[in-house]
Amino acid sequence: MRPNDLYVSGLGAYLPERMSSRRAIELGLYEETLMLDSGVTGTLVAGDTPPVDMAVRAARDALSRAGCAASAVDFLIHSCVLQQGPTMWYPGGYVLRELGCEDAAAFEVRQGCNGMLAALELAAGQFAADPDRTTALLTTADNFSSPLGDRWQGYGPGTVIGDAASAVVLSTAGGIAQVRAVNQSVVPEFEGLHRGAEPLFDTSGRETVDMVARARHFGRTHRPLAEVNEVIAERQAEVARRSLKEAGIDVGDVARAIYVNQGQYLVGQFFLDPLGLPEEKSTWDFGRTVGHLAASDHVVALDHLVTTGQVGPGDHVLLAGAAPGFVVSSAVLTISENAPWAI
């Protein structure tokens, strides 16, 4: 998809306290061999802070940086990985009420760690369908501080889960970066990779997640995981090249590249190597310090690049991600001006 006149005008993030991998090892939460393999040096832990409150804080920052009043927001798209509150309750109204958005639509996206890239694509469609809509707010937040799963070792090799929230203000009137392209593709044959042998409907109310066990089950019963990884890497590169082509640029034109905050070898295997991108163009060196922040990875990394002045006008930024289902996605942004909030 090639959006017309769609811009990022504000970015916001809520980043809780960091726990180092070394400290986790001392507490018996993490193994040193896993840390050395992944290169992940720490992650963010939010304690008992509700994710929707984290989302509101990130959204306030994004709106302030965009110079945008909450009343100007035409619609909100909130994405998440985990349940955001009580069962049969939905976060959109809460976020809008806390921000003071009086007359806006609200949608929720449940596409795992790809949530914000999916929201970006859906927002582009909303703008195209209704020219009267000029401003959108995208938010996401997750807090993994629960018995649901093991943030240090339960989500796969090279993956340490962190808590965070992030927000993006999109505008058709201009901003710090133009959205040049956004695309997604699904590999349906791999949807069971993150389901394993677990039932589609569990009346027992099971509340634990072991992504490693699910993947191993899929590898034993469907297709060897080595083959799965090869296909995923190929499809990720395909969808990234599609976005680059739509943006009218080549891989060599990319100034910086943002992928999921995972171990060094995973970022290389699934993203950098298939495209021929050098690691120094990635944000892995930053991502390794905060962990995999669910759907916030891309926005938090982009905010880091913009705020620290690592990208400037004319620079092309490639974003790519993946999520259970199995989804691969990408987007291309071109920085149009230096952010007013840059250091």
Secondary structure, 3 states (H helix, E strand, C coil): CCCCCCEEEEEEEECCEEEEHHHHHHCCCCCHHHHHHHCCCEEEECCCCCHHHHHHHHHHHHHHHHCCCHHHCCEEEEECCCCCCCCCCCCHHHHHHHHCCCCCEEEEECCHHHHHHHHHHHHHHHHHHCCCCCEEEEEEEECCCCCCECCCCCCCCCCCECCEEEEEEEECCCCCEEEEEEEEEECHHHHHHHCCCCCCCCCCCCCCECHHHHHHHHHHHCCCHHHHHHHHHHHHHHHHHHHHHHHCCCHHHEEEEECCCCCHHHHHHHHHHHHCCCHHHECHHHHCCCCECHHHHHHHHHHHHHHCCCCCCCCEEEEEEEECCCEEEEEEEEECCCCCCCC
